[in-house]
Amino acid sequence: MALDDLKTKDFAFVGTRPNRPDGLDKVTGRAKFGADAYAPGMLHGAILRSPHAHARILRIDTSKAEALKDVKAVVTRADFSDKVPFEPGLEGEFWNVLENVMAGDKALYDGHAVAAVAATSALAARDALKLIEVEYEILPHVTDVDKAMLADAPVIREGAADYSVPEGMHPNVVRMHESGHGDVAAGFAEADLVVEDHFTTEATHQGYIEPHACLATLGMDGKGELWCCTQGHWIVQKTCAALLGIETANLRVTASEIGGGFGGKTTVFIEPVALALSRKANKPVKLVMSRSEVFRATGPTASASMDIKIGMKKDGTITAAEGIFRLQGGAFPGGPAEFTAMCAFAPYSLSNVRQVGYDVMTNRPKQAAYRAPGSPMAAFAVESVIDELCNQLGLDPIEVRLKNASREGTKASYGPRFQQIGLVQTLEAAKAHPHLSAPLKPGQGRGISCGFWFNHGGETSVSLALSEDGSAQVMVGTPDIGGSRASMALMAAEVLGIPYDNIRVTIADTATLGYNDVSHGSRVTYASGLATIKAARHAVEKLCERAAKKWGIPVDAVKWENGCAVPSGPNAGDFDPLPLADITANMGQTGGPISGHFEATPEGAGVSFATHIVDAEVDPETGKTRVVRYTVIQDAGKAIHPTYVEGQFQGGAAQGIGWALNEEYIYGEDGRLQNSVFLDYRIPVASDLPMIDTVIVEVPNPGHPFGVRGVGETSICPPLAAIANAVSAAAGVRMRNLPMSPPRILSALKADG
């Protein structure tokens, strides 16, 4: 098998549905999550947080807390490195992370950390926080993205804008993205109908059930260990080392099992604080966030304000499209404005298109990724306008999308030409699905939406070692947040030709494998999978070399089939197949251990598209909405483990239902978060959800040996729009602001009539 073969059919293991390798540990409670780590002499940490949305810190007096016998360390901003550079415009640069981890001169949002303590018990640590005296000068604040751009808005941080921001814009606007092609003015002039509208979405949290937790040890020698729940322990290692001023290699980070992340655990919040406390106390320190802290001080997604204008001919041809997207990323640069702009019109082949995105700072917590960051908001706005155009022109919403759909060779709205993609196939599958023709009851409406996500490659390293009994161990560096251990084992089994159950996949720590990027961007099954395949093929090359040596023939006369070395043809000799286990049984005498390794930054991730169909029911008297039927149709490239793929599809739809109907950050006039617990921030529970049907479309990605595309994020791109279109149809009024809570629906009904 050539190393560059693209295999898309006739798989022995890929595409099957074996049991998950981590299932037993998780159902029996044996799996260890972030808060499950303990160490002898361990201290408990707690963090003091600002009660103000925006305030200058005039004085911090920790002396009373330090005087308590149970308190062993107190840290403030002064206990972190003073050599972390500030570089405007670099999203995620260490200075902004440090400023978020521990406030400097100012507290920038309600919940911003200002000091921390380590004590002999969690109760003593919390009591000590009450003794820390902080003197604040309360400053004007702003939490709304549109208000933050007004001339009289309070400035959150001078000098934070990068080169992309035009002269004259408010200092809270820190980045701008603009892209497109063609002549939009000419395109609108060609249209028979132009619809222009304004849309907003509120910030929502990822809602992971496991709060952030870690156990840190950092000695006086500058060497440390960190156990934490994270989507990427190499970035934790690199960031914490920079913030504490230690050598990166001196900090070993181990990723625990993770109780949900969805992008929200791709950065650091408490880990550097725990390490700073440990260094000062010279003891291990454990820090566990409360749910209120998670909501107030970890990254939700951005809120958005969007203006969309689309022109269409009577036959359904889109002549021009334009979008202005304003996203707030909290009190730091990093709102995904460029992603929102670039994703907005990507499903459509457009001759004239323009999109502009603004990254705006507000007095809110630093936003973090949430499954395809920025894309769901864009789809909500754009797909709502397309739905309105179809309604006014009397056109079929599926046929219009098929007519304008991006295909292989289409010039994307943001620049490049698409390679092989599966959007048309998802639309055709939707058209043929019985859901689309099912009758609706009175008070119900049906919505359609397409969605798009880029997917990502990223730095990746994988090692594979064969054992003497013929089993294999695979070490990957990407935490398993969506079933990747099963997928890696299936792909390794496919290459090696040995049973799935004979392969164990482990998540290596930062001291035992090369650098790995975060588990985000739908990259793991693609990038770690590609590396696993290549590492397994590397091992196969060595197996073939051993067989060639045993048979006394050239190595190029040996090939690998069904887990055995065999002669490549009749001229190579007449030898019985040599199974993998027979080769490894004697590998110590034939050249030593056999392993495979691969590292790279793969760039062929391939984009992903989905189409969703939703039926919703609205009670006009109460405004209550119920999603009664939901179908997800998405291109997976190749579903390595279809059950996991279906779970990703359903999970994105479920989170989209919450985002569309209930979930939102609610801030008071004082700039403080009003709903910082699950009792007030309502995520969907089982009784809120319909059965979510799934259709897996497989249009192979040429950038992966088995055709894989990432699936974890695209599934949350269409739901907001599909649900909004269904609710608008059911209520008889266009819904433009999310979430579509009962008061908003009643208000829209009242305004309409």
C-alpha positions in Angstrom: 0.0 0.0 0.0 1.5 3.2 -1.1 1.8 5.9 1.6 -0.1 8.4 -0.5 -3.1 6.1 -1.3 -6.6 7.6 -0.8 -8.7 4.7 0.4 -12.4 5.4 0.5 -14.1 2.0 0.4 -13.6 -1.7 1.2 -12.6 -1.1 4.8 -12.4 -3.9 7.3 -12.6 -1.8 10.5 -13.3 1.8 9.6 -17.0 2.5 9.5 -17.8 -0.2 12.1 -19.3 0.6 15.5 -17.3 -1.2 18.2 -17.6 -0.4 21.9 -15.8 2.7 23.1 -12.5 2.0 24.9 -13.2 4.5 27.7 -16.8 3.3 28.3 -16.2 1.0 31.2 -14.0 3.4 33.1 -16.6 6.2 32.7 -19.7 4.1 33.7 -17.9 2.6 36.7 -16.5 5.9 38.0 -12.9 4.7 37.5 -12.1 7.5 35.0 -10.3 10.4 36.6 -11.5 13.9 35.8 -10.0 17.3 36.7 -11.1 17.3 40.3 -10.2 13.7 41.0 -6.5 14.3 41.5 -5.0 14.4 45.0 -1.5 14.8 46.4 0.0 14.4 49.9 0.1 17.7 51.8 -2.2 19.3 49.2 -3.6 22.8 49.7 -6.9 24.2 48.4 -7.0 27.3 46.4 -9.7 30.0 46.0 -9.9 33.1 43.9 -11.2 36.6 44.9 -13.1 38.1 42.0 -14.2 41.7 41.2 -17.8 42.6 42.0 -17.6 45.4 39.5 -17.9 45.5 35.7 -15.1 48.1 35.3 -12.9 49.4 38.1 -9.4 50.7 38.8 -7.7 48.7 41.5 -6.2 51.3 43.9 -5.1 49.0 46.7 -5.0 45.4 47.7 -4.3 44.5 51.3 -3.8 40.8 51.9 -2.2 41.0 55.3 -5.2 39.8 57.3 -5.7 36.8 55.1 -2.0 36.0 55.3 -2.1 36.1 59.1 -4.5 33.1 59.3 -2.7 30.0 60.4 -4.5 27.8 57.8 -3.4 30.2 54.9 -0.1 29.2 53.3 0.1 31.5 50.3 -1.6 34.6 48.8 -0.9 35.8 45.3 -1.8 38.8 43.2 -0.7 40.1 39.8 2.8 40.8 41.3 3.5 37.1 41.6 3.5 36.5 37.9 6.2 37.2 35.4 6.8 40.9 34.6 8.4 39.9 31.2 5.2 38.9 29.4 5.1 41.2 26.3 2.0 43.2 25.2 1.6 42.9 21.4 -1.6 44.5 20.1 -3.7 42.6 17.7 -2.3 39.1 18.4 -5.3 37.0 19.5 -4.4 34.8 22.4 -1.0 36.4 23.1 0.3 35.8 26.5 -0.2 39.3 27.8 -3.9 39.2 27.3 -4.1 35.8 28.9 -2.2 37.0 31.9 -4.4 40.1 32.2 -7.4 37.7 32.2 -5.9 35.2 34.6 -5.2 37.9 37.2 -6.2 41.6 36.9 -3.5 44.2 36.8 -4.3 47.9 37.2 -8.0 47.4 36.4 -10.8 44.9 36.9 -12.4 44.6 33.5 -15.5 42.6 34.1 -17.7 41.2 36.8 -15.8 38.1 38.0 -12.3 39.2 37.0 -9.7 37.6 39.3 -7.8 40.0 41.6 -6.2 37.8 44.2 -6.0 34.1 45.3 -5.2 32.2 48.4 -4.1 28.6 49.2 -5.1 27.1 52.6 -5.3 23.8 54.3 -9.0 23.4 53.4 -11.4 24.7 50.9 -13.5 26.3 53.6 -10.4 28.1 55.1 -9.5 29.4 51.7 -12.9 30.8 51.1 -12.9 32.4 54.5 -9.6 34.0 53.8 -10.9 35.7 50.7 -13.3 37.7 52.9 -10.3 39.2 54.7 -8.6 40.6 51.6 -9.3 44.3 51.3 -9.5 45.7 47.8 -10.1 49.4 47.2 -11.7 50.1 43.8 -12.4 53.2 41.8 -15.6 52.3 39.9 -15.4 53.3 36.2 -18.1 53.5 33.5 -18.8 50.2 31.8 -20.3 48.9 28.6 -21.5 45.3 27.9 -23.4 45.8 24.6 -21.5 45.4 21.4 -23.2 48.3 19.5 -23.0 50.7 22.4 -19.3 49.9 22.8 -18.7 51.3 19.3 -20.4 54.6 20.0 -18.3 57.8 20.3 -19.1 58.2 24.0 -18.5 54.6 25.0 -16.0 54.1 27.9 -12.6 53.0 26.6 -11.7 49.6 28.0 -8.1 49.6 27.0 -6.2 52.2 25.0 -3.9 50.9 22.3 -5.4 47.5 21.9 -6.4 47.9 18.3 -4.2 46.4 15.5 -3.3 47.7 12.1 -6.5 46.5 10.5 -8.8 49.1 12.2 -9.5 52.2 10.1 -8.7 55.6 11.5 -11.4 57.2 13.4 -13.0 54.1 14.9 -13.6 53.9 18.6 -10.6 52.3 20.6 -12.9 49.5 21.6 -12.8 48.2 18.0 -9.6 46.2 18.0 -9.7 44.3 14.7 -11.4 44.4 11.4 -11.8 41.9 8.6 -13.0 42.6 5.1 -13.2 40.2 2.1 -15.3 39.4 -0.9 -15.2 39.8 -4.7 -17.2 41.3 -7.5 -19.3 44.4 -7.5 -22.1 44.3 -4.9 -23.8 47.5 -6.0 -24.1 46.2 -9.6 -25.4 42.9 -8.3 -28.1 44.5 -6.2 -29.1 46.5 -9.3 -29.7 43.2 -11.1 -32.0 41.8 -8.4 -35.8 41.6 -8.6 -35.9 41.7 -4.8 -33.5 43.0 -2.2 -34.0 42.2 1.5 -32.0 44.0 4.1 -32.4 43.2 7.8 -30.7 43.4 11.3 -30.1 40.5 13.6 -28.7 40.0 17.1 -27.5 37.0 19.1 -26.7 36.9 22.8 -23.6 35.3 24.3 -24.0 31.7 25.4 -21.8 29.4 27.4 -20.6 26.1 26.2 -22.4 24.5 29.2 -19.9 21.8 29.9 -20.9 19.8 33.0 -17.4 19.6 34.5 -16.1 22.9 35.9 -12.5 23.8 35.4 -10.2 22.0 37.9 -6.5 21.4 38.3 -3.8 20.2 40.7 -0.5 22.0 40.5 3.0 21.5 41.9 5.8 24.0 41.3 9.0 23.7 43.3 11.6 26.2 44.2 13.8 24.7 41.5 11.4 25.9 38.8 10.2 22.4 37.9 6.5 21.6 38.1 3.7 19.2 37.3 0.2 20.1 36.4 -2.9 17.9 36.2 -5.9 19.6 34.6 -9.0 19.2 32.5 -8.2 20.7 29.1 -8.6 20.4 25.4 -4.9 20.9 24.8 -2.2 20.4 27.5 0.7 21.6 25.3 -0.9 25.1 25.0 -1.4 25.0 28.8 2.2 24.1 29.3 3.5 26.9 27.0 1.1 29.5 28.4 1.7 28.7 32.0 5.5 28.6 31.6 5.4 32.1 30.0 3.2 33.6 32.6 5.3 32.2 35.5 8.7 32.9 33.8 9.9 29.3 33.8 11.3 27.1 31.1 8.6 25.3 29.1 10.2 21.9 29.4 10.3 22.2 33.2 6.5 22.0 33.4 5.0 18.6 32.7 1.2 18.8 32.0 -1.1 15.8 32.0 -4.6 16.0 30.7 -7.4 14.4 32.7 -10.5 13.0 31.3 -12.7 15.9 30.3 -16.3 16.4 31.2 -17.2 18.5 28.2 -15.3 21.4 26.6 -16.8 22.3 23.2 -14.0 24.9 22.7 -14.3 26.4 26.2 -11.3 24.5 27.5 -8.8 25.5 24.8 -7.2 28.2 27.0 -6.2 28.7 30.6 -8.1 30.3 33.5 -7.0 28.9 36.8 -3.9 26.8 36.0 -1.4 29.6 36.3 -2.9 30.7 39.5 -2.6 27.3 41.1 1.0 27.1 40.0 1.8 30.5 41.4 0.2 29.5 44.7 2.1 26.2 44.7 5.4 28.0 44.1 4.8 30.4 47.0 3.6 27.7 49.4 6.0 25.1 48.2 3.1 22.6 48.3 0.7 21.1 45.8 -2.4 23.3 45.3 -5.8 22.2 44.0 -8.2 24.7 42.4 -11.8 23.9 41.4 -14.1 26.4 40.0 -17.7 26.8 41.2 -20.5 26.9 38.6 -20.9 30.6 39.2 -17.2 31.2 38.6 -17.4 29.2 35.4 -20.2 31.5 34.1 -18.7 34.8 35.3 -15.1 34.2 34.5 -14.6 31.7 31.7 -15.2 32.3 28.1 -18.7 32.2 26.6 -19.1 32.7 23.0 -19.4 36.3 21.6 -22.6 38.1 21.2 -23.3 39.5 17.8 -25.0 42.4 16.0 -25.4 41.9 12.2 -26.7 43.7 9.1 -27.5 41.5 6.1 -28.4 42.5 2.6 -29.1 40.0 -0.2 -30.5 40.4 -3.7 -32.3 37.7 -5.7 -33.9 37.3 -9.1 -37.4 35.8 -9.5 -35.9 32.5 -10.5 -34.0 32.3 -7.2 -30.5 33.3 -8.4 -28.7 35.3 -5.8 -27.2 38.4 -7.5 -25.4 40.0 -4.5 -24.8 39.6 -0.8 -23.4 41.9 1.8 -22.9 41.5 5.6 -21.6 43.7 8.4 -20.8 41.7 11.6 -20.0 43.2 15.0 -18.9 40.7 17.6 -17.8 41.4 21.2 -15.1 39.1 22.6 -15.2 40.5 26.2 -12.6 42.8 27.6 -9.8 41.5 25.3 -9.2 41.1 21.6 -10.3 37.8 20.2 -14.0 38.0 19.2 -14.3 35.7 16.1 -15.4 38.4 13.8 -13.3 37.2 10.8 -14.7 33.7 11.1 -18.3 35.1 11.2 -17.7 37.2 8.1 -15.9 34.4 6.2 -18.5 31.7 7.1 -21.5 33.9 6.3 -21.9 33.3 2.6 -19.6 30.3 2.2 -22.4 27.9 1.3 -23.3 29.9 -1.8 -21.6 30.5 -5.2 -21.8 34.3 -5.5 -20.5 36.6 -8.2 -20.8 39.7 -6.0 -20.2 39.4 -2.3 -18.7 41.5 0.5 -18.4 40.8 4.2 -17.0 43.0 7.0 -16.3 41.9 10.6 -15.5 44.0 13.6 -13.9 42.6 16.8 -15.2 44.8 19.7 -14.2 44.9 23.3 -16.8 45.2 26.1 -16.8 44.7 29.9 -17.4 41.0 29.7 -15.3 37.9 30.3 -12.8 37.0 27.6 -14.7 34.9 25.0 -13.6 31.4 24.2 -14.3 29.2 21.3 -17.7 27.5 21.2 -18.0 24.9 18.4 -17.3 26.7 15.1 -16.8 30.1 16.8 -18.7 32.8 14.9 -20.3 30.6 12.3 -23.7 29.9 13.9 -24.4 33.6 14.3 -23.6 34.2 10.6 -25.8 31.4 9.4 -28.7 32.7 11.6 -28.6 36.1 9.9 -27.9 35.0 6.3 -30.2 32.0 6.2 -33.0 34.1 7.8 -32.8 36.6 4.9 -32.6 33.8 2.3 -35.7 32.3 3.9 -37.5 35.7 3.7 -36.5 36.1 0.0 -37.9 32.6 -0.7 -41.2 33.5 1.1 -41.7 36.8 -0.7 -40.8 35.3 -4.1 -42.8 32.1 -3.6 -39.8 29.9 -4.1 -38.9 26.5 -2.6 -36.1 27.0 0.0 -34.3 23.7 -0.9 -34.4 24.4 -4.6 -33.1 28.0 -4.1 -30.2 26.7 -2.0 -29.4 24.0 -4.6 -29.5 26.5 -7.4 -26.9 28.7 -5.6 -24.9 26.1 -3.7 -21.1 26.1 -3.6 -19.6 23.2 -5.5 -16.2 21.9 -6.3 -14.4 24.8 -8.1 -16.6 27.5 -6.6 -14.7 30.6 -5.5 -15.5 31.0 -1.8 -16.8 34.3 -0.6 -13.6 34.6 1.4 -11.2 33.9 -1.4 -10.0 30.3 -2.3 -11.7 27.8 -4.6 -13.4 24.8 -3.0 -12.0 21.4 -3.7 -14.3 18.4 -3.4 -17.2 19.3 -1.1 -20.5 17.8 -0.2 -23.0 20.6 0.3 -25.1 19.7 -2.8 -25.3 16.1 -1.6 -26.6 17.2 1.8 -29.3 19.3 0.1 -30.2 16.5 -2.2 -30.5 14.2 0.8 -32.7 16.7 2.5 -34.9 17.0 -0.5 -35.3 13.2 -0.5 -35.8 12.9 3.2 -39.4 12.1 4.4 -39.1 14.8 7.0 -39.4 17.5 4.2 -42.7 16.2 3.0 -44.3 15.3 6.3 -47.5 17.2 7.1 -47.4 20.0 9.7 -50.1 20.5 12.3 -51.7 23.9 13.0 -49.3 26.2 14.9 -46.2 24.5 13.5 -43.7 25.7 11.0 -40.7 24.2 9.1 -37.3 25.7 8.7 -34.3 24.9 6.5 -30.7 26.1 6.9 -27.3 25.3 5.6 -24.1 25.8 7.6 -20.3 25.9 7.0 -17.1 25.4 8.9 -13.4 25.5 7.8 -12.0 22.7 9.9 -8.3 22.8 10.9 -5.1 20.8 10.8 -2.6 22.0 13.4 0.6 20.6 14.8 0.3 16.9 15.4 2.6 14.1 16.7 1.7 10.4 17.1 3.8 7.4 18.1 2.8 3.7 17.7 4.6 0.8 19.4 4.1 -2.9 18.7 4.3 -5.5 21.4 5.8 -8.9 21.2 2.3 -10.5 21.3 1.3 -8.5 18.2 -0.8 -5.9 19.9 -0.2 -2.2 19.5 -0.1 0.9 21.6 -0.8 4.3 20.1 0.2 7.5 21.9 -1.6 10.7 20.8 -1.4 14.2 22.2 -5.0 15.3 21.6 -7.4 14.9 24.5 -10.4 12.8 23.6 -13.4 15.1 23.6 -15.4 13.3 20.9 -14.5 9.6 20.7 -11.1 10.0 19.2 -9.5 7.0 21.0 -12.0 4.7 19.2 -11.4 6.4 15.9 -7.6 6.2 16.2 -7.8 2.5 17.1 -10.0 1.8 14.1 -7.6 3.6 11.7 -4.6 1.9 13.2 -6.4 -1.5 13.0 -7.2 -0.8 9.3 -3.5 -0.2 8.4 -2.0 -2.9 10.6 -4.7 -5.5 9.9 -5.1 -6.5 13.5 -8.3 -6.5 15.6 -9.6 -3.2 17.1 -9.5 -4.8 20.6 -5.7 -5.4 20.2 -5.0 -1.7 20.0 -4.8 0.6 23.1 -4.8 4.4 22.5 -3.5 6.6 25.3 -3.3 10.4 25.7 0.3 11.2 26.3 1.5 14.0 28.6 3.7 16.8 27.5 6.9 15.0 28.6 6.4 11.9 26.5 5.4 13.1 23.0 6.1 15.9 20.6 4.0 19.1 20.5 0.3 18.7 19.7 -2.1 21.5 19.0 -5.4 21.7 20.9 -8.3 19.4 20.3 -10.3 22.1 18.5 -11.2 23.1 15.0 -12.7 19.7 14.2 -9.0 18.6 13.8 -8.6 15.5 15.9 -10.0 12.7 13.7 -8.5 14.4 10.7 -5.1 15.4 11.9 -4.4 12.8 14.7 -6.0 10.3 12.5 -3.8 11.1 9.5 -0.8 10.9 11.9 -1.9 7.6 13.3 -2.3 6.2 9.8 1.1 7.4 8.8 2.7 6.1 12.1 1.1 2.7 11.5 2.3 2.7 7.9 5.8 3.6 9.2 5.6 0.5 11.4 4.3 -1.6 8.5 7.4 -0.6 6.5 9.6 -1.9 9.3 7.5 -5.1 9.5 8.0 -5.6 5.7 11.7 -5.1 6.2 11.9 -7.8 8.8 9.9 -10.2 6.5 12.2 -9.4 3.6 15.2 -10.1 5.7 13.7 -13.4 6.9 12.9 -14.5 3.3 16.1 -13.1 1.9 14.4 -11.0 -0.8 14.4 -7.2 -1.5 12.1 -5.2 0.7 10.3 -3.8 -2.3 9.3 -7.4 -3.1 7.1 -7.5 0.1 3.7 -6.0 0.6 1.3 -5.9 3.5 -2.2 -7.4 3.3 -4.7 -8.3 6.0 -2.2 -8.1 8.8 0.5 -10.2 7.1 3.6 -9.7 5.0 3.2 -11.4 1.7 5.3 -11.5 -1.5 4.4 -8.7 -3.8 4.0 -11.0 -6.8 4.9 -14.4 -8.2 8.4 -13.3 -9.1 9.1 -12.4 -5.4 9.1 -16.0 -4.3 6.7 -18.5 -2.8 6.3 -17.8 0.9 3.4 -18.3 3.2 1.9 -15.1 4.6 3.8 -13.9 7.7 1.4 -12.5 10.3 2.3 -9.4 12.4 2.4 -11.4 15.6 4.9 -13.8 14.2 7.2 -10.9 13.2 6.9 -9.1 16.5 7.4 -12.3 18.6 11.1 -12.4 17.5 11.7 -8.7 16.9 14.3 -8.5 19.7 16.5 -10.9 17.7 15.8 -9.5 14.3 16.6 -5.8 14.9 14.9 -4.7 18.0 11.6 -3.0 18.8 9.3 -2.0 16.0 7.5 1.3 16.2 6.1 4.0 14.0 6.1 7.7 14.4 4.8 10.7 12.5 4.7 14.4 13.0 3.5 17.2 10.8 1.2 20.2 10.4 -1.3 18.8 7.9 -3.1 21.4 5.7 -5.7 19.3 3.9 -8.4 19.4 6.5 -11.1 20.1 4.0 -14.2 22.3 4.7 -17.5 20.9 5.9 -21.2 21.6 5.1 -24.5 20.6 6.7 -28.2 21.1 6.0 -30.7 20.9 8.8 -34.5 20.5 8.7 -36.5 21.6 11.8 -40.2 21.6 12.7 -41.2 23.9 15.6 -44.5 24.6 17.3 -45.4 28.0 18.9 -48.1 28.8 21.4 -49.3 32.3 20.4 -50.8 32.9 23.9 -47.7 32.1 25.9 -44.8 32.3 23.4 -43.6 28.9 24.4 -41.8 27.0 21.6 -41.3 23.3 21.2 -39.1 21.7 18.6 -41.1 18.7 17.5 -38.8 17.2 14.8 -35.2 17.6 13.8 -33.1 16.2 11.0 -29.3 16.7 10.7 -27.7 16.0 7.3 -23.9 16.5 7.1 -20.9 15.5 5.0 -18.5 13.6 7.2 -16.1 12.7 4.4 -15.8 9.3 5.9 -17.4 8.3 9.1 -14.7 6.4 11.0 -17.0 5.4 13.8 -20.6 6.2 12.7 -22.1 6.2 16.2 -19.7 8.9 17.4 -20.4 10.9 14.2 -24.1 10.7 14.8 -23.5 11.8 18.4 -21.6 14.8 17.2 -24.5 15.7 14.8 -27.1 15.3 17.6 -25.0 17.2 20.1 -24.6 20.2 17.9 -28.3 20.3 17.2 -29.1 20.0 20.9 -26.8 22.9 21.8 -28.3 24.9 18.9 -31.8 24.4 20.3 -30.7 25.8 23.6 -28.9 28.7 22.0 -31.9 29.5 19.7 -34.6 29.3 22.3 -33.4 29.8 25.9 -29.7 30.4 26.5 -28.3 33.9 27.0 -26.0 36.0 29.3 -28.2 38.6 31.0 -26.4 41.7 32.4 -27.9 44.2 34.7 -27.6 48.0 34.5 -24.6 47.6 36.9 -22.8 45.4 34.4 -23.0 42.3 36.6 -24.1 38.9 35.3 -27.6 38.1 36.5 -27.9 34.4 35.7 -24.7 32.7 36.8 -26.1 29.2 37.7 -27.9 26.6 35.8 -31.2 27.4 37.6 -31.2 30.7 35.8 -29.2 29.9 32.7 -31.3 27.2 31.3 -29.7 24.6 29.0 -31.9 22.0 27.3 -32.6 18.8 29.2 -33.9 15.6 27.7 -37.5 16.6 28.0 -36.8 19.7 25.9 -35.5 17.8 22.9 -37.1 15.8 20.1 -35.5 12.7 18.7 -32.8 14.0 16.4 -32.5 12.1 13.2 -29.2 12.0 11.4 -28.1 11.3 7.8 -24.3 10.8 7.2 -23.2 12.0 3.8 -19.8 10.8 2.7 -18.0 12.9 0.1 -14.3 12.0 0.7 -11.8 14.7 1.6 -8.8 14.3 -0.7 -6.6 15.7 2.1 -6.9 12.6 4.3 -5.8 9.0 3.5 -9.3 7.7 4.4 -11.3 10.8 3.2 -12.1 12.1 6.7 -13.6 15.6 7.3 -14.0 17.0 10.8 -17.6 16.8 12.0 -17.6 18.2 15.6 -18.3 21.8 14.8 -20.4 22.1 11.6 -23.4 20.5 13.3 -23.9 23.7 15.4 -23.8 26.1 12.4 -27.3 25.6 10.9 -29.5 25.1 14.1 -30.0 28.8 15.0 -31.2 29.7 11.5 -33.2 26.5 10.9 -35.0 26.9 14.2 -35.6 30.6 13.7 -37.0 29.9 10.2 -39.3 27.3 11.7 -40.4 29.5 14.6 -41.0 32.5 12.2 -43.1 30.3 10.0 -45.1 28.9 13.0 -45.6 32.3 14.6 -46.2 34.2 11.4 -43.6 36.9 12.2 -39.9 37.1 11.5 -37.7 36.5 14.6 -34.5 38.5 14.4 -33.1 38.3 17.9 -31.8 35.3 19.8 -32.7 33.6 22.0 -36.4 33.4 20.9 -37.6 33.2 24.5 -41.4 33.4 25.2 -41.2 37.2 26.0 -39.4 37.9 22.8 -41.9 35.9 20.7 -44.9 37.6 22.4 -43.2 41.0 21.9 -42.7 40.2 18.2 -46.3 39.0 17.8 -47.6 42.2 19.5 -45.4 44.4 17.3 -46.7 42.6 14.2 -50.2 42.9 14.9 
